[in-house]
Amino acid sequence: MIARTASALTATALVLAATAAPALAHVQLQSSSPKDKAKLSKAPSSVSLTFSGPIRSGTLKVTGPGGKKVSVGNGGRDPRLITRLTVKLKPGLKAGKYTSKAKIVAADGHKESWTLTFTVRT
């Protein structure tokens, strides 16, 4: 009887741990536009990052060759999709390497940051 109860408790604990794990996971970057390390023949008009869960707030800044800021403002959470951070870019980007730096606060309060790059070839 004791062995059966112990086995049942162990099985219950394993099920609870397996189902609780996704809730404890941090938000991950799922996709970006443009993709990280992309080589583009045409300059994008914006940059967006999509995450695995909701974000509370964030900034997205893009710099170009020489470290010059090319994003308009500091970006922010997309009002239509709470898992996306987006920022518009200045028109007329020249050929070169661009760096996107994102900082977010996830809905669970955890702070995360990412750095991605893309290259424009004109």
ZADO-1210 file (C-alpha; in nm, 4 decimals, padded with zeros to 6 digits):
<atoms>
<atom x="00.0000" y="00.0000" z="00.0000" code="MET" pos="1"/>
<atom x="00.2783" y="00.2453" z="00.0927" code="ILE" pos="2"/>
<atom x="00.4707" y="00.1587" z="-00.2255" code="ALA" pos="3"/>
<atom x="00.1587" y="00.2201" z="-00.4375" code="ARG" pos="4"/>
<atom x="00.0956" y="00.5569" z="-00.2699" code="THR" pos="5"/>
<atom x="00.4602" y="00.6591" z="-00.3183" code="ALA" pos="6"/>
<atom x="00.4441" y="00.5621" z="-00.6860" code="SER" pos="7"/>
<atom x="00.1241" y="00.7617" z="-00.7337" code="ALA" pos="8"/>
<atom x="00.2758" y="01.0679" z="-00.5650" code="LEU" pos="9"/>
<atom x="00.5906" y="01.0396" z="-00.7775" code="THR" pos="10"/>
<atom x="00.3864" y="01.0120" z="-01.0967" code="ALA" pos="11"/>
<atom x="00.1747" y="01.3121" z="-00.9962" code="THR" pos="12"/>
<atom x="00.4868" y="01.5171" z="-00.9212" code="ALA" pos="13"/>
<atom x="00.6362" y="01.4313" z="-01.2609" code="LEU" pos="14"/>
<atom x="00.3173" y="01.5319" z="-01.4436" code="VAL" pos="15"/>
<atom x="00.3004" y="01.8611" z="-01.2536" code="LEU" pos="16"/>
<atom x="00.6669" y="01.9368" z="-01.3215" code="ALA" pos="17"/>
<atom x="00.6288" y="01.8629" z="-01.6931" code="ALA" pos="18"/>
<atom x="00.3237" y="02.0856" z="-01.7317" code="THR" pos="19"/>
<atom x="00.4638" y="02.3690" z="-01.5209" code="ALA" pos="20"/>
<atom x="00.7965" y="02.3885" z="-01.7095" code="ALA" pos="21"/>
<atom x="00.6612" y="02.5874" z="-02.0083" code="PRO" pos="22"/>
<atom x="00.5086" y="02.8442" z="-01.7729" code="ALA" pos="23"/>
<atom x="00.8482" y="02.9007" z="-01.6097" code="LEU" pos="24"/>
<atom x="01.0402" y="02.9371" z="-01.9374" code="ALA" pos="25"/>
<atom x="01.1679" y="03.2803" z="-02.0386" code="HIS" pos="26"/>
<atom x="01.0449" y="03.4524" z="-02.3519" code="VAL" pos="27"/>
<atom x="01.2501" y="03.3513" z="-02.6555" code="GLN" pos="28"/>
<atom x="01.3032" y="03.5245" z="-02.9873" code="LEU" pos="29"/>
<atom x="01.1005" y="03.3303" z="-03.2465" code="GLN" pos="30"/>
<atom x="01.1641" y="03.5321" z="-03.5606" code="SER" pos="31"/>
<atom x="01.2890" y="03.8605" z="-03.6953" code="SER" pos="32"/>
<atom x="01.2343" y="04.0654" z="-04.0065" code="SER" pos="33"/>
<atom x="01.4820" y="04.0987" z="-04.1598" code="PRO" pos="34"/>
<atom x="01.6296" y="03.7677" z="-04.0416" code="LYS" pos="35"/>
<atom x="01.9506" y="03.7757" z="-03.8387" code="ASP" pos="36"/>
<atom x="02.2578" y="03.7987" z="-04.0663" code="LYS" pos="37"/>
<atom x="02.0384" y="03.8527" z="-04.3752" code="ALA" pos="38"/>
<atom x="02.1954" y="03.9926" z="-04.6932" code="LYS" pos="39"/>
<atom x="01.9407" y="04.2232" z="-04.8564" code="LEU" pos="40"/>
<atom x="01.9389" y="04.3753" z="-05.2043" code="SER" pos="41"/>
<atom x="01.6898" y="04.6392" z="-05.0876" code="LYS" pos="42"/>
<atom x="01.6835" y="04.8307" z="-04.7571" code="ALA" pos="43"/>
<atom x="01.3916" y="04.7431" z="-04.5276" code="PRO" pos="44"/>
<atom x="01.1507" y="05.0134" z="-04.4076" code="SER" pos="45"/>
<atom x="01.1244" y="04.8633" z="-04.0589" code="SER" pos="46"/>
<atom x="01.2624" y="04.5956" z="-03.8277" code="VAL" pos="47"/>
<atom x="01.0456" y="04.3669" z="-03.6174" code="SER" pos="48"/>
<atom x="01.1123" y="04.0902" z="-03.3672" code="LEU" pos="49"/>
<atom x="00.8511" y="03.8336" z="-03.2659" code="THR" pos="50"/>
<atom x="00.8768" y="03.6531" z="-02.9316" code="PHE" pos="51"/>
<atom x="00.7398" y="03.3266" z="-02.7913" code="SER" pos="52"/>
<atom x="00.5245" y="03.5057" z="-02.5352" code="GLY" pos="53"/>
<atom x="00.3755" y="03.8447" z="-02.4511" code="PRO" pos="54"/>
<atom x="00.6031" y="04.1362" z="-02.3761" code="ILE" pos="55"/>
<atom x="00.5174" y="04.4191" z="-02.1393" code="ARG" pos="56"/>
<atom x="00.7466" y="04.6792" z="-02.2952" code="SER" pos="57"/>
<atom x="01.0638" y="04.7169" z="-02.4964" code="GLY" pos="58"/>
<atom x="01.2919" y="04.9219" z="-02.7173" code="THR" pos="59"/>
<atom x="01.4415" y="04.8422" z="-03.0559" code="LEU" pos="60"/>
<atom x="01.7197" y="05.0616" z="-03.1912" code="LYS" pos="61"/>
<atom x="01.8980" y="05.0150" z="-03.5224" code="VAL" pos="62"/>
<atom x="02.2373" y="05.1600" z="-03.6106" code="THR" pos="63"/>
<atom x="02.4176" y="05.1568" z="-03.9424" code="GLY" pos="64"/>
<atom x="02.7718" y="05.1908" z="-04.0693" code="PRO" pos="65"/>
<atom x="02.9771" y="05.4058" z="-03.8364" code="GLY" pos="66"/>
<atom x="02.7296" y="05.3517" z="-03.5513" code="GLY" pos="67"/>
<atom x="02.4843" y="05.6122" z="-03.6813" code="LYS" pos="68"/>
<atom x="02.1266" y="05.5627" z="-03.5574" code="LYS" pos="69"/>
<atom x="01.8909" y="05.4834" z="-03.8463" code="VAL" pos="70"/>
<atom x="01.5769" y="05.3874" z="-03.6529" code="SER" pos="71"/>
<atom x="01.2994" y="05.6422" z="-03.6050" code="VAL" pos="72"/>
<atom x="01.2513" y="05.6717" z="-03.2303" code="GLY" pos="73"/>
<atom x="01.3128" y="05.3822" z="-02.9942" code="ASN" pos="74"/>
<atom x="01.0567" y="05.1397" z="-03.1306" code="GLY" pos="75"/>
<atom x="00.8167" y="04.9578" z="-02.9048" code="GLY" pos="76"/>
<atom x="00.5601" y="04.6859" z="-02.8666" code="ARG" pos="77"/>
<atom x="00.3354" y="04.6463" z="-03.1679" code="ASP" pos="78"/>
<atom x="-00.0136" y="04.7576" z="-03.0556" code="PRO" pos="79"/>
<atom x="-00.1708" y="04.4882" z="-03.2767" code="ARG" pos="80"/>
<atom x="00.0423" y="04.1973" z="-03.1490" code="LEU" pos="81"/>
<atom x="00.1708" y="04.1824" z="-02.7879" code="ILE" pos="82"/>
<atom x="00.4474" y="03.9393" z="-02.8828" code="THR" pos="83"/>
<atom x="00.6100" y="04.1745" z="-03.1371" code="ARG" pos="84"/>
<atom x="00.8546" y="04.4627" z="-03.1055" code="LEU" pos="85"/>
<atom x="00.8882" y="04.6931" z="-03.4067" code="THR" pos="86"/>
<atom x="01.0604" y="05.0119" z="-03.5229" code="VAL" pos="87"/>
<atom x="01.0515" y="05.2118" z="-03.8468" code="LYS" pos="88"/>
<atom x="01.3758" y="05.2961" z="-04.0270" code="LEU" pos="89"/>
<atom x="01.4821" y="05.6201" z="-04.1903" code="LYS" pos="90"/>
<atom x="01.4421" y="05.6117" z="-04.5701" code="PRO" pos="91"/>
<atom x="01.7407" y="05.5814" z="-04.8020" code="GLY" pos="92"/>
<atom x="01.9634" y="05.3421" z="-04.6082" code="LEU" pos="93"/>
<atom x="02.3021" y="05.3030" z="-04.7755" code="LYS" pos="94"/>
<atom x="02.4876" y="04.9787" z="-04.8382" code="ALA" pos="95"/>
<atom x="02.6502" y="04.8381" z="-04.5264" code="GLY" pos="96"/>
<atom x="02.6032" y="04.6403" z="-04.2076" code="LYS" pos="97"/>
<atom x="02.3210" y="04.7323" z="-03.9677" code="TYR" pos="98"/>
<atom x="02.2785" y="04.6290" z="-03.6051" code="THR" pos="99"/>
<atom x="01.9449" y="04.5922" z="-03.4256" code="SER" pos="100"/>
<atom x="01.9538" y="04.6014" z="-03.0439" code="LYS" pos="101"/>
<atom x="01.6400" y="04.5009" z="-02.8575" code="ALA" pos="102"/>
<atom x="01.5612" y="04.5182" z="-02.4875" code="LYS" pos="103"/>
<atom x="01.2337" y="04.3848" z="-02.3540" code="ILE" pos="104"/>
<atom x="01.0474" y="04.3276" z="-02.0313" code="VAL" pos="105"/>
<atom x="00.8412" y="04.0116" z="-02.0669" code="ALA" pos="106"/>
<atom x="00.4921" y="03.9820" z="-01.9219" code="ALA" pos="107"/>
<atom x="00.6412" y="03.7792" z="-01.6348" code="ASP" pos="108"/>
<atom x="00.8792" y="04.0687" z="-01.5514" code="GLY" pos="109"/>
<atom x="01.2009" y="03.9122" z="-01.6809" code="HIS" pos="110"/>
<atom x="01.4327" y="04.1442" z="-01.8747" code="LYS" pos="111"/>
<atom x="01.5990" y="04.0148" z="-02.1905" code="GLU" pos="112"/>
<atom x="01.8123" y="04.1628" z="-02.4681" code="SER" pos="113"/>
<atom x="01.9133" y="04.0604" z="-02.8198" code="TRP" pos="114"/>
<atom x="02.1492" y="04.1890" z="-03.0888" code="THR" pos="115"/>
<atom x="02.0923" y="04.0993" z="-03.4538" code="LEU" pos="116"/>
<atom x="02.2514" y="04.2189" z="-03.7768" code="THR" pos="117"/>
<atom x="02.1620" y="04.2520" z="-04.1432" code="PHE" pos="118"/>
<atom x="02.3519" y="04.3804" z="-04.4455" code="THR" pos="119"/>
<atom x="02.2174" y="04.5960" z="-04.7244" code="VAL" pos="120"/>
<atom x="02.3810" y="04.5510" z="-05.0654" code="ARG" pos="121"/>
<atom x="02.2896" y="04.8187" z="-05.3179" code="THR" pos="122"/>
</atoms>
